[in-house]
Amino acid sequence: MFITKKSLPRRTVLKGAGVAMGLPMLEAMIPAASAQDSADPQLRFASIYTPHGVILDEYVPTTEGSDYEMTQILKPLEPFRDQMQVFSNMKLNTDNITGSGHATSSCTWMSGAIAKDTSGADVEAGKTIDQMIADQIGQDTPLPSLELAIEDAGAMIGACDGTSSCGYINTISWAEATKPLPMEINPRVVFERMFGYGATTAERLSRAQTDKSLLDSIMVSAANMESRLGIRDQQRINDFLENVREVERRIGNLESRMREQGSNLSAAPVEIPELYDDHVRTQFDLMALAFQTDTTRVTSMMLSRELNQRTYPQIGVPEQHHGVSHHGYNPEREQLHALINTYHAKLVSDYLVAKLADIEDVNGSLLDNTVIYYGAGMGDGNVHSKDPLSNVIIGGGAGQLRSGHHTDVIAENGDSTPNANLLLSILDVYGIHLDELGHSTGRISIT
């Protein structure tokens, strides 16, 4: 690798045996980047989905504007309220008739489309905004987009939600109306997809059984580079390498725990964390690392899928999430559902938003240059309602987004505003200006 004393190309990578790792934005890159008009902040986009709706009374602020009081469910995001906007009284496309409402909640959350009524493989919904954004800003990165999840529903076939195909609950990301994208649940596969090393399962298994870090193969390259950088850039490189090593350490610890418990490594994936918190944190760490290394600028994540059977005994909810969402308006059971909603918000806040806020980027942090679209495609889970619902965006959008605010977007006639209006406004931030999307009727002010 050749490095001039004047500047580094933005696409400089550290190379080792089977490894190519992009670098975070450095001051040494700015002179060369400025000459190409590319030193401006690079936008990123992340979408994060939570299933089964929310307890709206514990989610939606009671007042509008910037002085709203943070609700129980959103309270974990309080440290970032200046970069957070809450939108209430929206709705998904209520013309969807397939299934009981679970599948169409997740599969149309980022498109506002109508899903085809089918229980087979011939699924059809709509291209989602993450893929539109990837078409716009993701073509110069190694991965145009990255789709992550916690549960593997890919093997499920037939009808999973009444007459709805299982293909509708397996993803929130669609490359085209008839092309749902698979969500990857395996952190090791994601890590090696991002950086290489281990083309086969056998090779990855062999590597998982050693203590050697992937970083060891690129440390010489990193040391040579650091000797020619300024103090601030040296610190950024060190922080970046520590983040990479921390992800590797976390994955290694998860695998060690499984080995100690007697998992059959030759038959079972060695990379899937056993504990939900560990799994979510590692996936979020990978999302942040992907942004930091410019491996991708577009990510999506399902904290869980619709109709999942997950329980949360770690927060005092031993019952299945889906069952708890059908609370019958019993106050005690509503609080159980609110606990899950709050727990998910805390995971997003602690493991992703805080991480992005701590990583330095051009003109601020990664959070300053990102838009995070977070929420659910269902409002009241007890009745599978898509009207009303509330969603949140977090981040600065490279200086384009309005500071902390709650907006009630109910129409003058009392109707809820299409959630697709918010999607159109998010697309505008990325220079994608569409006349309509799904069942949209206009735009919602976010800037």
DRENDO-1510 file (C-alpha; in Angstrom, 1 decimal, always signed):
<recs>
REC; n; res; u; v; w
REC; 1; MET; +0.0; +0.0; +0.0 .
REC; 2; PHE; +1.4; +3.4; -1.0 .
REC; 3; ILE; +0.7; +6.4; +1.1 .
REC; 4; THR; +1.7; +10.0; +0.2 .
REC; 5; LYS; +2.7; +12.4; +3.0 .
REC; 6; LYS; +0.1; +14.8; +1.7 .
REC; 7; SER; -3.0; +12.8; +1.9 .
REC; 8; LEU; -4.8; +9.4; +1.9 .
REC; 9; PRO; -7.4; +8.3; -0.5 .
REC; 10; ARG; -10.8; +7.9; +1.2 .
REC; 11; ARG; -10.9; +4.2; +0.1 .
REC; 12; THR; -7.6; +3.3; +1.7 .
REC; 13; VAL; -7.7; -0.1; +3.3 .
REC; 14; LEU; -5.6; -2.1; +5.7 .
REC; 15; LYS; -4.6; -5.4; +4.1 .
REC; 16; GLY; -3.5; -8.7; +5.5 .
REC; 17; ALA; -3.9; -12.4; +4.8 .
REC; 18; GLY; -7.4; -12.8; +3.4 .
REC; 19; VAL; -8.4; -9.4; +4.9 .
REC; 20; ALA; -9.2; -6.0; +3.4 .
REC; 21; MET; -10.5; -3.5; +6.0 .
REC; 22; GLY; -11.7; +0.0; +5.2 .
REC; 23; LEU; -10.6; +2.9; +7.5 .
REC; 24; PRO; -12.7; +5.5; +9.2 .
REC; 25; MET; -12.6; +9.1; +7.9 .
REC; 26; LEU; -9.2; +10.7; +8.8 .
REC; 27; GLU; -8.0; +14.2; +8.6 .
REC; 28; ALA; -5.2; +13.0; +6.3 .
REC; 29; MET; -8.0; +12.1; +3.8 .
REC; 30; ILE; -9.6; +15.5; +3.7 .
REC; 31; PRO; -7.2; +17.3; +1.3 .
REC; 32; ALA; -7.5; +14.6; -1.4 .
REC; 33; ALA; -11.2; +14.3; -0.7 .
REC; 34; SER; -11.8; +18.0; -1.0 .
REC; 35; ALA; -10.3; +18.1; -4.4 .
REC; 36; GLN; -13.0; +15.6; -5.5 .
REC; 37; ASP; -15.8; +17.4; -3.5 .
REC; 38; SER; -16.1; +14.3; -1.3 .
REC; 39; ALA; -15.0; +15.7; +2.1 .
REC; 40; ASP; -18.6; +16.6; +3.0 .
REC; 41; PRO; -20.2; +14.3; +5.6 .
REC; 42; GLN; -21.3; +11.0; +4.2 .
REC; 43; LEU; -24.9; +10.1; +5.0 .
REC; 44; ARG; -25.8; +6.7; +6.4 .
REC; 45; PHE; -29.2; +5.1; +7.0 .
REC; 46; ALA; -30.4; +2.4; +9.5 .
REC; 47; SER; -33.8; +1.0; +10.0 .
REC; 48; ILE; -34.7; -1.0; +13.2 .
REC; 49; TYR; -38.0; -2.9; +13.6 .
REC; 50; THR; -39.7; -4.1; +16.7 .
REC; 51; PRO; -42.8; -6.4; +16.3 .
REC; 52; HIS; -46.3; -6.7; +17.8 .
REC; 53; GLY; -46.9; -3.0; +18.2 .
REC; 54; VAL; -46.5; -0.9; +21.3 .
REC; 55; ILE; -48.5; +0.4; +24.3 .
REC; 56; LEU; -49.4; +3.7; +22.7 .
REC; 57; ASP; -50.3; +5.4; +26.0 .
REC; 58; GLU; -46.8; +4.7; +27.2 .
REC; 59; TYR; -45.1; +5.5; +23.9 .
REC; 60; VAL; -46.7; +8.6; +22.5 .
REC; 61; PRO; -45.9; +12.0; +24.2 .
REC; 62; THR; -49.0; +13.9; +25.4 .
REC; 63; THR; -47.7; +17.3; +24.1 .
REC; 64; GLU; -46.2; +18.4; +20.8 .
REC; 65; GLY; -43.0; +20.5; +20.1 .
REC; 66; SER; -39.5; +20.3; +21.6 .
REC; 67; ASP; -40.6; +20.4; +25.3 .
REC; 68; TYR; -42.6; +17.2; +25.3 .
REC; 69; GLU; -42.2; +14.9; +28.3 .
REC; 70; MET; -40.4; +11.7; +27.4 .
REC; 71; THR; -42.7; +8.7; +27.9 .
REC; 72; GLN; -41.9; +5.4; +29.7 .
REC; 73; ILE; -41.1; +3.4; +26.6 .
REC; 74; LEU; -38.9; +6.1; +24.9 .
REC; 75; LYS; -37.2; +7.1; +28.2 .
REC; 76; PRO; -34.0; +5.1; +27.4 .
REC; 77; LEU; -33.5; +7.4; +24.4 .
REC; 78; GLU; -33.6; +10.5; +26.6 .
REC; 79; PRO; -29.9; +11.2; +26.2 .
REC; 80; PHE; -30.4; +11.7; +22.5 .
REC; 81; ARG; -33.7; +13.7; +22.5 .
REC; 82; ASP; -31.9; +16.6; +20.8 .
REC; 83; GLN; -31.4; +14.3; +17.8 .
REC; 84; MET; -34.7; +12.5; +18.0 .
REC; 85; GLN; -38.1; +13.1; +16.4 .
REC; 86; VAL; -41.3; +11.3; +17.4 .
REC; 87; PHE; -44.2; +11.1; +15.0 .
REC; 88; SER; -47.7; +10.0; +16.1 .
REC; 89; ASN; -51.1; +9.4; +14.6 .
REC; 90; MET; -49.8; +7.7; +11.4 .
REC; 91; LYS; -51.0; +4.6; +9.7 .
REC; 92; LEU; -49.8; +1.9; +7.4 .
REC; 93; ASN; -51.8; +1.0; +4.3 .
REC; 94; THR; -55.0; -0.2; +5.7 .
REC; 95; ASP; -56.0; -1.7; +2.4 .
REC; 96; ASN; -53.9; -4.7; +3.1 .
REC; 97; ILE; -56.1; -7.7; +3.6 .
REC; 98; THR; -53.8; -10.7; +3.6 .
REC; 99; GLY; -53.3; -12.5; +6.9 .
REC; 100; SER; -54.2; -11.3; +10.3 .
REC; 101; GLY; -52.1; -8.2; +10.1 .
REC; 102; HIS; -48.7; -9.4; +11.5 .
REC; 103; ALA; -47.0; -10.1; +8.2 .
REC; 104; THR; -48.1; -7.0; +6.4 .
REC; 105; SER; -47.0; -4.9; +9.4 .
REC; 106; SER; -43.4; -5.8; +8.9 .
REC; 107; CYS; -43.2; -6.3; +5.1 .
REC; 108; THR; -44.8; -2.9; +4.2 .
REC; 109; TRP; -43.3; -0.8; +7.1 .
REC; 110; MET; -40.7; +0.7; +4.8 .
REC; 111; SER; -42.7; +0.9; +1.6 .
REC; 112; GLY; -46.4; +1.7; +2.4 .
REC; 113; ALA; -47.3; -0.9; -0.3 .
REC; 114; ILE; -50.1; -3.5; -0.4 .
REC; 115; ALA; -48.9; -7.1; +0.0 .
REC; 116; LYS; -50.2; -9.7; -2.4 .
REC; 117; ASP; -52.6; -12.2; -0.7 .
REC; 118; THR; -50.7; -15.4; -1.0 .
REC; 119; SER; -49.4; -18.2; +1.2 .
REC; 120; GLY; -46.9; -19.4; -1.4 .
REC; 121; ALA; -43.5; -18.3; -2.6 .
REC; 122; ASP; -45.0; -15.8; -5.1 .
REC; 123; VAL; -44.8; -12.9; -2.5 .
REC; 124; GLU; -45.2; -9.3; -3.7 .
REC; 125; ALA; -45.1; -6.1; -1.7 .
REC; 126; GLY; -43.0; -3.0; -2.6 .
REC; 127; LYS; -39.4; -1.9; -2.8 .
REC; 128; THR; -38.4; -0.5; +0.5 .
REC; 129; ILE; -36.7; +2.9; +1.2 .
REC; 130; ASP; -33.5; +1.3; +2.5 .
REC; 131; GLN; -32.9; -0.2; -0.9 .
REC; 132; MET; -33.8; +3.0; -2.7 .
REC; 133; ILE; -31.2; +4.7; -0.4 .
REC; 134; ALA; -28.7; +2.0; -1.2 .
REC; 135; ASP; -29.2; +2.6; -4.9 .
REC; 136; GLN; -28.4; +6.2; -4.3 .
REC; 137; ILE; -25.5; +6.1; -1.8 .
REC; 138; GLY; -24.4; +2.5; -1.5 .
REC; 139; GLN; -22.9; +1.8; -4.9 .
REC; 140; ASP; -19.4; +2.8; -4.0 .
REC; 141; THR; -19.1; +0.7; -0.9 .
REC; 142; PRO; -18.1; -3.0; -0.7 .
REC; 143; LEU; -21.7; -3.9; +0.4 .
REC; 144; PRO; -24.5; -1.7; -0.9 .
REC; 145; SER; -26.6; -2.7; +2.2 .
REC; 146; LEU; -26.5; -5.0; +5.2 .
REC; 147; GLU; -29.7; -6.8; +6.5 .
REC; 148; LEU; -29.5; -8.3; +10.0 .
REC; 149; ALA; -31.9; -10.1; +12.3 .
REC; 150; ILE; -32.0; -12.2; +15.5 .
REC; 151; GLU; -34.3; -15.1; +14.5 .
REC; 152; ASP; -33.9; -17.3; +11.5 .
REC; 153; ALA; -37.3; -17.7; +9.8 .
REC; 154; GLY; -35.8; -18.3; +6.4 .
REC; 155; ALA; -36.6; -22.0; +6.5 .
REC; 156; MET; -40.3; -21.4; +7.2 .
REC; 157; ILE; -42.6; -22.0; +4.2 .
REC; 158; GLY; -46.3; -21.9; +3.6 .
REC; 159; ALA; -48.6; -19.6; +5.5 .
REC; 160; CYS; -47.4; -18.2; +8.8 .
REC; 161; ASP; -50.1; -15.6; +9.4 .
REC; 162; GLY; -53.5; -16.8; +8.3 .
REC; 163; THR; -53.3; -16.5; +4.5 .
REC; 164; SER; -49.9; -14.7; +4.6 .
REC; 165; SER; -46.8; -16.4; +3.3 .
REC; 166; CYS; -44.0; -16.9; +5.7 .
REC; 167; GLY; -41.9; -14.9; +3.2 .
REC; 168; TYR; -43.6; -11.8; +4.5 .
REC; 169; ILE; -42.4; -12.1; +8.1 .
REC; 170; ASN; -38.8; -13.0; +7.3 .
REC; 171; THR; -37.6; -9.6; +6.3 .
REC; 172; ILE; -38.3; -5.9; +6.4 .
REC; 173; SER; -36.1; -5.2; +3.3 .
REC; 174; TRP; -37.2; -5.6; -0.3 .
REC; 175; ALA; -34.9; -5.0; -3.3 .
REC; 176; GLU; -37.9; -5.0; -5.6 .
REC; 177; ALA; -41.6; -5.7; -5.2 .
REC; 178; THR; -41.1; -9.4; -5.7 .
REC; 179; LYS; -37.6; -9.7; -4.2 .
REC; 180; PRO; -37.5; -9.8; -0.4 .
REC; 181; LEU; -33.9; -9.8; +1.0 .
REC; 182; PRO; -32.7; -12.4; +3.5 .
REC; 183; MET; -31.8; -11.2; +6.9 .
REC; 184; GLU; -28.5; -12.6; +8.3 .
REC; 185; ILE; -28.6; -13.7; +12.0 .
REC; 186; ASN; -25.0; -15.0; +12.3 .
REC; 187; PRO; -22.5; -12.4; +13.5 .
REC; 188; ARG; -19.5; -14.4; +12.4 .
REC; 189; VAL; -20.9; -14.6; +8.8 .
REC; 190; VAL; -21.6; -10.9; +8.9 .
REC; 191; PHE; -18.1; -10.1; +10.1 .
REC; 192; GLU; -16.4; -12.2; +7.5 .
REC; 193; ARG; -18.7; -11.0; +4.8 .
REC; 194; MET; -17.5; -7.5; +5.7 .
REC; 195; PHE; -13.8; -8.2; +6.0 .
REC; 196; GLY; -13.1; -11.6; +4.5 .
REC; 197; TYR; -11.2; -14.6; +6.1 .
REC; 198; GLY; -12.8; -18.0; +6.0 .
REC; 199; ALA; -14.5; -18.9; +2.7 .
REC; 200; THR; -16.0; -22.1; +4.0 .
REC; 201; THR; -17.7; -23.3; +7.2 .
REC; 202; ALA; -14.7; -25.6; +7.9 .
REC; 203; GLU; -12.3; -22.7; +7.6 .
REC; 204; ARG; -14.5; -20.5; +9.9 .
REC; 205; LEU; -14.8; -23.3; +12.4 .
REC; 206; SER; -11.0; -23.8; +12.4 .
REC; 207; ARG; -10.6; -20.1; +13.0 .
REC; 208; ALA; -13.2; -20.1; +15.8 .
REC; 209; GLN; -11.1; -22.7; +17.6 .
REC; 210; THR; -8.0; -20.5; +17.8 .
REC; 211; ASP; -7.1; -17.4; +19.8 .
REC; 212; LYS; -5.5; -15.6; +16.8 .
REC; 213; SER; -7.2; -12.3; +16.0 .
REC; 214; LEU; -8.0; -11.3; +12.5 .
REC; 215; LEU; -6.4; -8.0; +13.3 .
REC; 216; ASP; -3.0; -9.6; +13.8 .
REC; 217; SER; -2.7; -10.0; +10.1 .
REC; 218; ILE; -3.0; -6.3; +9.5 .
REC; 219; MET; -1.2; -4.8; +12.5 .
REC; 220; VAL; +2.0; -4.3; +10.5 .
REC; 221; SER; +0.2; -2.4; +7.9 .
REC; 222; ALA; -1.5; -0.3; +10.6 .
REC; 223; ALA; +1.7; +0.4; +12.3 .
REC; 224; ASN; +3.3; +1.6; +9.1 .
REC; 225; MET; +0.4; +3.9; +8.4 .
REC; 226; GLU; +0.3; +5.4; +12.0 .
REC; 227; SER; +3.9; +6.5; +11.8 .
REC; 228; ARG; +2.9; +8.8; +8.9 .
REC; 229; LEU; -0.2; +10.3; +10.5 .
REC; 230; GLY; -0.9; +13.1; +12.8 .
REC; 231; ILE; -1.7; +12.6; +16.5 .
REC; 232; ARG; -5.5; +12.9; +16.1 .
REC; 233; ASP; -5.6; +10.5; +13.2 .
REC; 234; GLN; -3.4; +8.1; +15.1 .
REC; 235; GLN; -5.9; +8.1; +17.9 .
REC; 236; ARG; -8.8; +7.5; +15.4 .
REC; 237; ILE; -6.9; +4.5; +14.0 .
REC; 238; ASN; -6.3; +3.2; +17.5 .
REC; 239; ASP; -10.0; +3.7; +18.5 .
REC; 240; PHE; -11.1; +2.0; +15.2 .
REC; 241; LEU; -8.9; -1.0; +15.7 .
REC; 242; GLU; -10.1; -1.4; +19.3 .
REC; 243; ASN; -13.7; -1.4; +18.0 .
REC; 244; VAL; -12.8; -4.1; +15.5 .
REC; 245; ARG; -11.0; -6.1; +18.2 .
REC; 246; GLU; -13.9; -5.7; +20.6 .
REC; 247; VAL; -16.3; -7.2; +18.0 .
REC; 248; GLU; -14.0; -10.1; +17.5 .
REC; 249; ARG; -13.6; -10.6; +21.2 .
REC; 250; ARG; -17.3; -10.6; +21.7 .
REC; 251; ILE; -17.9; -13.2; +19.0 .
REC; 252; GLY; -15.0; -15.3; +20.4 .
REC; 253; ASN; -16.5; -15.2; +23.9 .
REC; 254; LEU; -19.9; -16.2; +22.6 .
REC; 255; GLU; -18.4; -19.2; +20.8 .
REC; 256; SER; -16.3; -20.2; +23.8 .
REC; 257; ARG; -19.4; -20.2; +26.0 .
REC; 258; MET; -21.1; -22.5; +23.5 .
REC; 259; ARG; -18.1; -24.8; +23.5 .
REC; 260; GLU; -18.1; -25.0; +27.3 .
REC; 261; GLN; -21.7; -25.9; +27.3 .
REC; 262; GLY; -21.0; -28.8; +25.0 .
REC; 263; SER; -22.4; -27.6; +21.7 .
REC; 264; ASN; -21.7; -29.8; +18.7 .
REC; 265; LEU; -19.6; -27.4; +16.7 .
REC; 266; SER; -19.6; -29.6; +13.6 .
REC; 267; ALA; -23.3; -29.8; +13.4 .
REC; 268; ALA; -24.5; -26.5; +14.9 .
REC; 269; PRO; -23.5; -22.9; +13.9 .
REC; 270; VAL; -20.8; -21.8; +16.3 .
REC; 271; GLU; -21.4; -18.2; +15.8 .
REC; 272; ILE; -25.0; -17.7; +16.9 .
REC; 273; PRO; -25.1; -16.2; +20.4 .
REC; 274; GLU; -27.2; -18.0; +23.0 .
REC; 275; LEU; -28.3; -14.9; +25.0 .
REC; 276; TYR; -30.6; -12.3; +23.3 .
REC; 277; ASP; -28.7; -9.3; +24.7 .
REC; 278; ASP; -25.4; -10.7; +23.5 .
REC; 279; HIS; -26.8; -11.3; +20.0 .
REC; 280; VAL; -28.4; -7.9; +19.7 .
REC; 281; ARG; -25.3; -6.1; +20.9 .
REC; 282; THR; -23.0; -7.9; +18.6 .
REC; 283; GLN; -25.3; -7.2; +15.6 .
REC; 284; PHE; -25.4; -3.5; +16.5 .
REC; 285; ASP; -21.6; -3.4; +17.0 .
REC; 286; LEU; -21.3; -4.8; +13.5 .
REC; 287; MET; -23.7; -2.2; +12.1 .
REC; 288; ALA; -21.6; +0.6; +13.7 .
REC; 289; LEU; -18.4; -0.9; +12.5 .
REC; 290; ALA; -19.8; -1.2; +9.0 .
REC; 291; PHE; -20.6; +2.5; +9.0 .
REC; 292; GLN; -17.2; +3.4; +10.5 .
REC; 293; THR; -15.2; +1.5; +7.9 .
REC; 294; ASP; -17.5; +2.6; +5.1 .
REC; 295; THR; -18.1; -1.0; +4.3 .
REC; 296; THR; -21.8; -0.1; +3.9 .
REC; 297; ARG; -23.9; +3.0; +4.4 .
REC; 298; VAL; -27.3; +1.3; +4.6 .
REC; 299; THR; -28.3; -1.3; +7.3 .
REC; 300; SER; -31.5; -2.8; +8.6 .
REC; 301; MET; -32.2; -4.8; +11.7 .
REC; 302; MET; -35.1; -6.8; +13.1 .
REC; 303; LEU; -35.0; -6.9; +16.9 .
REC; 304; SER; -37.5; -9.8; +16.5 .
REC; 305; ARG; -40.0; -10.9; +13.9 .
REC; 306; GLU; -43.7; -10.8; +14.0 .
REC; 307; LEU; -45.4; -13.9; +15.5 .
REC; 308; ASN; -42.2; -14.8; +17.3 .
REC; 309; GLN; -42.2; -17.0; +20.4 .
REC; 310; ARG; -39.5; -15.2; +22.3 .
REC; 311; THR; -39.7; -14.7; +26.0 .
REC; 312; TYR; -37.9; -12.1; +28.1 .
REC; 313; PRO; -37.3; -13.5; +31.6 .
REC; 314; GLN; -34.3; -11.3; +32.0 .
REC; 315; ILE; -36.7; -8.3; +32.3 .
REC; 316; GLY; -39.4; -10.1; +34.2 .
REC; 317; VAL; -41.6; -11.2; +31.2 .
REC; 318; PRO; -41.5; -15.0; +31.0 .
REC; 319; GLU; -44.4; -15.2; +28.6 .
REC; 320; GLN; -44.1; -15.1; +24.8 .
REC; 321; HIS; -44.0; -11.6; +23.3 .
REC; 322; HIS; -46.9; -12.4; +20.9 .
REC; 323; GLY; -49.1; -13.6; +23.7 .
REC; 324; VAL; -48.3; -10.6; +25.9 .
REC; 325; SER; -49.2; -8.2; +23.1 .
REC; 326; HIS; -52.8; -9.7; +23.3 .
REC; 327; HIS; -53.2; -8.2; +26.7 .
REC; 328; GLY; -57.0; -7.6; +26.5 .
REC; 329; TYR; -56.4; -4.2; +28.0 .
REC; 330; ASN; -55.6; -5.7; +31.3 .
REC; 331; PRO; -53.4; -3.1; +33.0 .
REC; 332; GLU; -50.9; -5.6; +34.4 .
REC; 333; ARG; -50.5; -7.4; +31.1 .
REC; 334; GLU; -50.2; -4.0; +29.3 .
REC; 335; GLN; -47.3; -3.2; +31.6 .
REC; 336; LEU; -45.6; -6.4; +30.6 .
REC; 337; HIS; -45.9; -5.4; +27.0 .
REC; 338; ALA; -44.6; -1.9; +27.8 .
REC; 339; LEU; -41.6; -3.5; +29.6 .
REC; 340; ILE; -40.7; -5.3; +26.3 .
REC; 341; ASN; -41.2; -2.1; +24.3 .
REC; 342; THR; -39.0; -0.2; +26.8 .
REC; 343; TYR; -36.3; -2.9; +26.8 .
REC; 344; HIS; -36.1; -2.8; +23.0 .
REC; 345; ALA; -35.7; +1.0; +23.1 .
REC; 346; LYS; -32.9; +0.6; +25.7 .
REC; 347; LEU; -31.1; -1.9; +23.5 .
REC; 348; VAL; -31.3; +0.6; +20.6 .
REC; 349; SER; -30.1; +3.5; +22.7 .
REC; 350; ASP; -27.3; +1.7; +24.6 .
REC; 351; TYR; -25.9; -0.6; +21.9 .
REC; 352; LEU; -26.3; +1.4; +18.7 .
REC; 353; VAL; -27.2; +5.1; +19.2 .
REC; 354; ALA; -24.6; +5.6; +21.9 .
REC; 355; LYS; -22.0; +3.8; +19.9 .
REC; 356; LEU; -22.6; +5.9; +16.8 .
REC; 357; ALA; -22.5; +9.1; +19.0 .
REC; 358; ASP; -19.1; +8.1; +20.3 .
REC; 359; ILE; -17.4; +7.5; +16.9 .
REC; 360; GLU; -15.9; +10.6; +15.4 .
REC; 361; ASP; -16.8; +11.4; +11.8 .
REC; 362; VAL; -16.6; +14.4; +9.4 .
REC; 363; ASN; -18.1; +17.5; +11.1 .
REC; 364; GLY; -19.3; +15.5; +14.1 .
REC; 365; SER; -20.1; +11.9; +15.0 .
REC; 366; LEU; -21.5; +9.0; +13.0 .
REC; 367; LEU; -24.8; +9.7; +14.7 .
REC; 368; ASP; -24.7; +13.3; +13.4 .
REC; 369; ASN; -24.4; +11.9; +9.8 .
REC; 370; THR; -27.0; +9.1; +10.1 .
REC; 371; VAL; -30.8; +8.7; +10.0 .
REC; 372; ILE; -32.1; +5.9; +12.1 .
REC; 373; TYR; -35.7; +4.9; +11.4 .
REC; 374; TYR; -37.0; +3.0; +14.5 .
REC; 375; GLY; -40.4; +1.6; +15.4 .
REC; 376; ALA; -43.1; -0.8; +14.5 .
REC; 377; GLY; -45.6; -1.4; +11.7 .
REC; 378; MET; -48.3; -2.1; +14.2 .
REC; 379; GLY; -49.9; +0.3; +16.7 .
REC; 380; ASP; -52.1; -1.5; +19.1 .
REC; 381; GLY; -50.9; -5.1; +19.1 .
REC; 382; ASN; -54.0; -6.4; +20.9 .
REC; 383; VAL; -56.1; -5.8; +17.8 .
REC; 384; HIS; -53.4; -5.8; +15.2 .
REC; 385; SER; -54.1; -2.2; +14.4 .
REC; 386; LYS; -52.2; -0.3; +11.8 .
REC; 387; ASP; -54.0; +2.9; +12.7 .
REC; 388; PRO; -52.8; +4.8; +14.7 .
REC; 389; LEU; -49.1; +4.0; +15.0 .
REC; 390; SER; -46.0; +6.0; +16.0 .
REC; 391; ASN; -42.5; +5.9; +14.8 .
REC; 392; VAL; -39.2; +7.6; +15.6 .
REC; 393; ILE; -36.2; +8.9; +13.6 .
REC; 394; ILE; -32.9; +9.5; +15.4 .
REC; 395; GLY; -29.7; +11.2; +14.2 .
REC; 396; GLY; -28.7; +14.4; +12.5 .
REC; 397; GLY; -28.8; +13.5; +8.8 .
REC; 398; ALA; -25.6; +15.4; +8.2 .
REC; 399; GLY; -27.2; +18.6; +9.6 .
REC; 400; GLN; -30.4; +18.3; +7.7 .
REC; 401; LEU; -32.8; +17.1; +10.4 .
REC; 402; ARG; -34.7; +19.2; +12.9 .
REC; 403; SER; -33.6; +18.9; +16.5 .
REC; 404; GLY; -35.7; +17.0; +19.1 .
REC; 405; HIS; -39.4; +17.3; +18.5 .
REC; 406; HIS; -42.7; +15.4; +18.8 .
REC; 407; THR; -45.2; +15.9; +15.9 .
REC; 408; ASP; -48.8; +14.8; +15.9 .
REC; 409; VAL; -49.6; +14.5; +12.2 .
REC; 410; ILE; -53.3; +13.8; +12.5 .
REC; 411; ALA; -55.2; +15.4; +9.6 .
REC; 412; GLU; -57.7; +18.2; +10.1 .
REC; 413; ASN; -60.5; +15.7; +9.4 .
REC; 414; GLY; -59.3; +13.5; +12.2 .
REC; 415; ASP; -57.7; +10.9; +10.0 .
REC; 416; SER; -54.3; +9.5; +10.6 .
REC; 417; THR; -51.5; +10.5; +8.2 .
REC; 418; PRO; -50.0; +7.7; +6.1 .
REC; 419; ASN; -46.6; +6.5; +7.4 .
REC; 420; ALA; -45.5; +6.6; +3.8 .
REC; 421; ASN; -45.5; +10.4; +4.1 .
REC; 422; LEU; -42.6; +10.1; +6.6 .
REC; 423; LEU; -40.8; +7.7; +4.3 .
REC; 424; LEU; -41.0; +10.2; +1.5 .
REC; 425; SER; -39.5; +12.8; +3.8 .
REC; 426; ILE; -36.6; +10.5; +4.7 .
REC; 427; LEU; -35.9; +9.8; +1.1 .
REC; 428; ASP; -35.7; +13.6; +0.5 .
REC; 429; VAL; -32.7; +13.7; +2.9 .
REC; 430; TYR; -30.8; +11.4; +0.6 .
REC; 431; GLY; -31.7; +13.4; -2.5 .
REC; 432; ILE; -34.4; +11.0; -3.7 .
REC; 433; HIS; -37.5; +13.0; -4.5 .
REC; 434; LEU; -40.5; +10.9; -5.4 .
REC; 435; ASP; -44.0; +12.2; -6.1 .
REC; 436; GLU; -45.6; +9.4; -4.1 .
REC; 437; LEU; -44.8; +6.1; -2.4 .
REC; 438; GLY; -47.3; +3.5; -1.5 .
REC; 439; HIS; -50.4; +5.2; -0.1 .
REC; 440; SER; -48.7; +8.5; +0.6 .
REC; 441; THR; -50.6; +11.7; +0.4 .
REC; 442; GLY; -47.8; +14.2; +0.9 .
REC; 443; ARG; -44.8; +14.8; +3.2 .
REC; 444; ILE; -44.1; +15.2; +6.9 .
REC; 445; SER; -41.8; +18.0; +8.0 .
REC; 446; ILE; -38.6; +16.5; +9.5 .
REC; 447; THR; -36.0; +19.2; +8.5 .
</recs>
